[in-house]
Amino acid sequence: MKNLFINFTITTALITLISPLAFAAPKSGSKLPSGPYYAMGTMFNNSWREILNRNVRTCIKIVDGPPNNVRGREEILISSISNRGGKLYIDGKNQEIEIIPLKNFPEYDFLSQYSTILAGFGDNSGGAWGLIAGNNSDSRTTPEQNKRMQECINTKGKYVRKIKGRMLQGQF
């Protein structure tokens, strides 16, 4: 019985090693873990990004809100992320995402005194977006946004949806 178990274990390991999945390319968004990403500065206090990874599919929610104390509506884009020639692109904007090594993250020395940054990326929004340890989701996320993110993950090919965000009551 012991030999049967050992043979079964070795056979399973060999099959796993030589299967086509063992030679698959790395996941397109594996360098960007799931979760909400934030940028520094008051300009971005009502804006954030959220990455969702499942299997080999990666999606992003881009929430652009008005600056603090300014009345306005959030603009929300949910899009698939594709790997084109080894570079990551937001399909909904045809915009490249540049993964930022943590040591090169703006204000890393200052931020690391107060929190742990797990990952970061830059896009053309002018900000460097960082995933902070312990933050699994943003409290402003709605069930509709979660539903659209799941649709994005479950859809094959490009996925792009714009949805209405919250109306923020500012002082101006």
Residue frames as qw, qx, qy, qz and C-alpha x, y, z in Angstrom:
[[0.000, 0.886, 0.464, 0.000, 0.00, 0.00, 0.00],
 [0.321, -0.775, 0.111, 0.533, 2.88, 2.34, 0.85],
 [0.392, -0.129, 0.606, 0.680, 4.50, 1.69, -2.57],
 [0.206, 0.638, 0.671, 0.317, 1.20, 2.37, -4.33],
 [0.135, -0.934, -0.236, 0.232, 0.94, 5.75, -2.59],
 [0.371, -0.592, 0.358, 0.619, 4.55, 6.65, -3.49],
 [0.365, 0.165, 0.706, 0.584, 4.05, 5.59, -7.13],
 [0.106, 0.806, 0.568, 0.128, 0.83, 7.59, -7.33],
 [0.233, -0.884, -0.039, 0.403, 2.52, 10.68, -5.87],
 [0.383, -0.377, 0.521, 0.663, 5.49, 10.45, -8.24],
 [0.304, 0.406, 0.732, 0.455, 3.22, 9.88, -11.26],
 [0.006, 0.902, 0.427, -0.064, 1.05, 12.86, -10.33],
 [0.294, -0.772, 0.173, 0.536, 4.13, 15.07, -9.94],
 [0.390, -0.121, 0.650, 0.642, 5.53, 13.99, -13.32],
 [0.226, 0.632, 0.677, 0.303, 2.24, 14.57, -15.11],
 [0.103, -0.936, -0.236, 0.242, 1.97, 18.01, -13.57],
 [0.372, -0.612, 0.342, 0.608, 5.53, 18.92, -14.55],
 [0.269, -0.069, 0.702, 0.656, 5.23, 17.89, -18.19],
 [0.276, 0.700, 0.656, -0.059, 1.68, 19.10, -18.80],
 [0.323, 0.586, 0.277, 0.689, 1.17, 22.07, -21.15],
 [0.323, -0.908, -0.199, -0.176, 0.06, 24.19, -18.17],
 [0.715, -0.519, 0.054, 0.465, 3.53, 23.90, -16.71],
 [0.504, 0.039, 0.326, 0.799, 4.91, 25.69, -19.78],
 [0.097, 0.858, 0.464, 0.199, 2.23, 28.40, -19.94],
 [0.265, 0.514, -0.109, 0.809, 3.23, 32.04, -19.98],
 [0.170, -0.212, -0.617, 0.739, 3.01, 33.90, -16.70],
 [0.054, 0.760, 0.638, -0.112, -0.32, 35.48, -15.83],
 [0.303, 0.666, 0.212, 0.648, -0.82, 38.85, -17.48],
 [0.226, -0.806, 0.052, -0.545, -1.43, 40.72, -14.24],
 [0.836, -0.310, -0.396, 0.217, 0.42, 38.52, -11.80],
 [0.460, 0.130, -0.284, 0.831, 2.74, 41.41, -10.90],
 [0.251, -0.307, 0.083, -0.914, -0.26, 43.47, -9.79],
 [0.085, -0.219, -0.926, 0.295, -2.08, 41.81, -6.89],
 [0.221, -0.649, -0.607, -0.402, -5.83, 42.28, -6.44],
 [0.355, -0.590, -0.470, 0.553, -6.97, 45.17, -4.29],
 [0.131, 0.966, 0.220, 0.043, -7.46, 48.94, -4.20],
 [0.631, 0.075, 0.012, 0.772, -4.59, 51.21, -5.22],
 [0.110, -0.946, -0.254, 0.167, -4.21, 54.81, -4.05],
 [0.539, 0.493, -0.040, 0.681, -2.09, 57.78, -5.10],
 [0.391, -0.410, -0.362, 0.740, -0.60, 60.45, -2.87],
 [0.063, 0.031, 0.131, 0.989, -1.85, 64.02, -2.75],
 [0.335, 0.375, 0.517, -0.693, -5.18, 65.72, -2.24],
 [0.423, 0.344, -0.424, -0.723, -5.91, 65.68, -5.96],
 [0.468, 0.083, -0.843, -0.252, -6.42, 61.92, -5.76],
 [0.225, -0.075, 0.749, -0.619, -8.41, 61.64, -2.52],
 [0.693, 0.289, 0.334, -0.570, -11.63, 60.92, -4.41],
 [0.709, 0.501, -0.423, -0.259, -9.89, 58.74, -6.98],
 [0.543, -0.419, 0.727, -0.026, -8.55, 55.22, -6.79],
 [0.567, 0.341, -0.658, -0.359, -7.82, 52.17, -8.90],
 [0.739, -0.241, 0.557, -0.294, -8.78, 48.59, -8.15],
 [0.350, 0.391, -0.802, -0.285, -7.19, 45.50, -9.69],
 [0.836, -0.093, 0.400, -0.363, -8.91, 42.11, -9.76],
 [0.236, 0.444, -0.835, -0.225, -6.97, 38.98, -10.78],
 [0.821, -0.020, 0.471, -0.322, -8.61, 35.61, -11.36],
 [0.877, 0.211, 0.377, 0.211, -6.84, 32.77, -13.17],
 [0.544, 0.038, 0.319, 0.775, -5.22, 34.41, -16.22],
 [0.065, 0.760, 0.433, 0.481, -7.63, 37.34, -16.40],
 [0.331, -0.315, -0.324, 0.828, -6.96, 40.81, -14.97],
 [0.031, 0.785, 0.463, 0.411, -9.38, 43.74, -14.77],
 [0.288, -0.068, -0.291, 0.910, -9.11, 47.28, -13.48],
 [0.072, -0.856, -0.510, -0.041, -11.64, 49.71, -12.07],
 [0.345, 0.157, -0.046, 0.924, -10.62, 53.33, -12.58],
 [0.182, -0.835, -0.511, 0.093, -12.47, 55.77, -10.32],
 [0.327, 0.203, -0.005, 0.923, -11.75, 59.42, -11.06],
 [0.203, -0.795, -0.550, 0.156, -13.50, 61.72, -8.62],
 [0.134, 0.898, 0.009, 0.420, -13.35, 65.47, -8.26],
 [0.368, 0.319, -0.539, 0.687, -10.62, 66.99, -6.08],
 [0.298, -0.424, -0.704, 0.485, -11.44, 67.35, -2.38],
 [0.017, 0.544, 0.356, -0.760, -14.05, 69.95, -1.47],
 [0.243, 0.242, -0.427, -0.836, -15.29, 70.18, -5.07],
 [0.700, 0.263, 0.475, -0.465, -18.79, 69.04, -5.99],
 [0.428, 0.467, -0.603, -0.484, -18.90, 66.52, -8.81],
 [0.956, 0.019, 0.107, -0.271, -19.60, 62.98, -9.95],
 [0.511, -0.416, 0.713, 0.239, -17.13, 60.12, -9.98],
 [0.677, 0.504, -0.378, -0.382, -16.27, 58.83, -13.43],
 [0.664, -0.306, 0.680, -0.064, -15.85, 55.04, -13.38],
 [0.645, 0.485, -0.500, -0.315, -14.35, 52.84, -16.07],
 [0.762, -0.268, 0.586, -0.062, -14.10, 49.08, -15.69],
 [0.598, 0.653, -0.397, -0.239, -11.79, 47.49, -18.22],
 [0.978, -0.042, 0.056, 0.197, -9.87, 44.36, -18.98],
 [0.168, -0.813, 0.494, 0.259, -6.07, 44.52, -18.96],
 [0.936, 0.351, 0.015, 0.031, -4.24, 42.83, -21.81],
 [0.580, -0.521, 0.448, 0.438, -0.67, 41.74, -22.26],
 [0.668, 0.743, 0.043, 0.001, 0.69, 43.05, -25.56],
 [0.641, 0.576, -0.336, 0.381, 4.26, 42.10, -26.28],
 [0.619, -0.118, -0.530, 0.568, 5.07, 41.74, -22.59],
 [0.001, -0.104, 0.229, -0.968, 3.53, 45.11, -21.64],
 [0.022, 0.519, 0.811, -0.271, 0.26, 45.60, -19.78],
 [0.068, -0.174, -0.283, -0.941, -2.44, 47.80, -21.31],
 [0.324, 0.381, 0.595, -0.629, -5.79, 49.08, -20.06],
 [0.290, 0.327, 0.777, 0.454, -8.03, 48.05, -22.96],
 [0.064, 0.834, 0.540, -0.090, -10.62, 50.76, -22.30],
 [0.055, -0.937, 0.079, 0.336, -8.05, 53.53, -22.69],
 [0.827, 0.469, -0.071, 0.301, -5.43, 51.80, -24.84],
 [0.112, -0.882, 0.345, -0.300, -3.04, 52.99, -22.14],
 [0.691, 0.206, -0.626, 0.297, 0.08, 51.24, -20.91],
 [0.672, -0.728, 0.032, -0.133, 0.48, 50.41, -17.23],
 [0.462, 0.566, -0.572, 0.374, 4.03, 50.68, -15.99],
 [0.817, -0.484, -0.298, 0.097, 4.77, 48.50, -12.98],
 [0.037, 0.837, -0.361, 0.410, 6.88, 50.47, -10.53],
 [0.669, -0.006, -0.635, 0.386, 9.45, 48.60, -8.44],
 [0.490, -0.779, -0.384, 0.070, 8.74, 49.40, -4.79],
 [0.569, -0.398, -0.027, 0.719, 12.13, 51.03, -4.20],
 [0.209, 0.142, 0.346, 0.904, 11.36, 53.43, -7.09],
 [0.135, -0.735, -0.650, -0.142, 7.88, 54.24, -5.84],
 [0.074, 0.626, -0.067, 0.773, 7.54, 58.02, -5.28],
 [0.403, -0.594, 0.305, -0.626, 7.87, 58.94, -1.62],
 [0.826, -0.073, -0.558, -0.022, 8.63, 55.28, -0.77],
 [0.416, 0.126, -0.612, 0.661, 10.93, 56.15, 2.13],
 [0.279, -0.189, 0.271, -0.902, 8.32, 58.44, 3.67],
 [0.763, -0.127, -0.248, -0.584, 5.36, 56.10, 3.06],
 [0.738, 0.037, -0.665, 0.104, 7.15, 53.00, 4.32],
 [0.072, 0.209, -0.618, 0.754, 7.41, 54.62, 7.77],
 [0.482, 0.002, 0.328, -0.812, 3.61, 54.53, 8.11],
 [0.868, 0.213, 0.248, -0.373, 2.44, 51.62, 5.96],
 [0.489, -0.227, 0.762, 0.358, 3.61, 48.75, 3.81],
 [0.564, 0.549, -0.215, -0.578, 3.26, 49.16, 0.05],
 [0.776, -0.030, 0.629, 0.028, 2.85, 45.77, -1.61],
 [0.543, 0.304, 0.578, 0.528, 2.80, 46.79, -5.29],
 [0.082, 0.720, 0.097, -0.682, 2.61, 49.85, -7.47],
 [0.521, 0.378, 0.572, 0.509, 1.99, 51.03, -11.00],
 [0.013, 0.485, -0.026, -0.874, 1.87, 54.23, -13.01],
 [0.427, 0.580, 0.646, 0.254, -0.47, 55.32, -15.77],
 [0.276, 0.395, 0.222, 0.847, -1.06, 58.56, -17.63],
 [0.323, -0.826, -0.443, -0.133, -3.18, 60.03, -14.82],
 [0.110, 0.772, -0.299, 0.550, -0.13, 61.68, -13.34],
 [0.608, -0.592, 0.381, -0.366, -0.10, 59.50, -10.24],
 [0.336, 0.270, -0.898, 0.084, 1.74, 56.48, -8.98],
 [0.769, -0.326, -0.108, -0.540, -0.80, 54.05, -7.58],
 [0.156, 0.365, -0.862, 0.315, 0.12, 51.85, -4.63],
 [0.759, -0.345, -0.492, -0.250, -1.49, 48.84, -2.95],
 [0.169, -0.574, 0.553, -0.580, -1.22, 49.20, 0.82],
 [0.325, -0.010, -0.932, 0.162, -1.03, 46.11, 3.03],
 [0.048, 0.295, 0.761, -0.576, -4.22, 45.28, 4.89],
 [0.410, 0.397, 0.041, -0.820, -6.49, 47.02, 2.38],
 [0.378, 0.146, 0.896, 0.180, -8.67, 44.39, 0.70],
 [0.171, 0.629, 0.631, 0.421, -11.35, 46.68, -0.67],
 [0.038, 0.155, -0.078, 0.984, -12.42, 50.30, -0.73],
 [0.124, 0.395, 0.746, -0.522, -15.45, 51.14, 1.42],
 [0.341, 0.479, -0.022, -0.809, -16.87, 53.29, -1.42],
 [0.120, 0.099, -0.875, -0.458, -17.20, 50.30, -3.74],
 [0.652, 0.077, 0.186, -0.731, -20.83, 49.49, -4.62],
 [0.701, 0.081, 0.705, -0.077, -22.49, 46.14, -5.41],
 [0.674, 0.715, 0.116, -0.142, -22.97, 47.31, -9.03],
 [0.175, 0.814, -0.550, -0.063, -19.24, 47.97, -9.36],
 [0.454, -0.336, 0.823, -0.064, -18.47, 44.53, -7.93],
 [0.762, 0.386, 0.493, -0.164, -20.92, 42.95, -10.38],
 [0.548, 0.816, -0.151, -0.105, -19.24, 44.69, -13.34],
 [0.088, -0.689, 0.719, 0.014, -15.80, 43.61, -12.14],
 [0.624, -0.054, 0.774, -0.091, -17.01, 39.99, -12.02],
 [0.718, 0.637, 0.232, -0.158, -18.45, 40.37, -15.53],
 [0.269, 0.844, -0.453, -0.098, -15.07, 41.64, -16.70],
 [0.332, -0.462, 0.822, -0.036, -13.28, 38.68, -15.15],
 [0.652, 0.174, 0.727, -0.131, -15.76, 36.19, -16.66],
 [0.611, 0.747, 0.065, -0.254, -15.73, 37.72, -20.17],
 [0.746, -0.026, 0.395, 0.536, -13.32, 36.49, -22.80],
 [0.400, 0.564, 0.292, 0.661, -11.66, 39.20, -24.88],
 [0.135, 0.213, -0.181, 0.951, -11.83, 42.92, -24.23],
 [0.262, -0.704, -0.656, 0.072, -14.25, 44.29, -21.66],
 [0.165, 0.102, -0.099, 0.976, -14.96, 48.02, -21.32],
 [0.229, -0.724, -0.632, -0.157, -17.84, 49.56, -19.33],
 [0.057, 0.268, -0.241, 0.931, -18.44, 53.07, -18.05],
 [0.361, -0.610, -0.705, -0.012, -20.82, 53.39, -15.14],
 [0.161, -0.801, -0.014, -0.576, -22.13, 56.31, -13.12],
 [0.466, 0.007, -0.640, 0.611, -20.38, 56.97, -9.87],
 [0.280, -0.683, -0.564, 0.371, -21.52, 58.73, -6.75],
 [0.107, 0.824, 0.106, 0.546, -22.32, 62.43, -6.70],
 [0.578, -0.221, -0.425, 0.661, -19.94, 63.99, -4.20],
 [0.138, -0.940, -0.276, -0.145, -21.08, 67.03, -2.25],
 [0.588, 0.084, -0.185, 0.783, -18.19, 69.44, -2.06],
 [0.178, -0.671, -0.328, 0.641, -17.99, 72.93, -0.63],
 [0.027, 0.491, -0.294, -0.820, -17.47, 74.53, -4.03]]
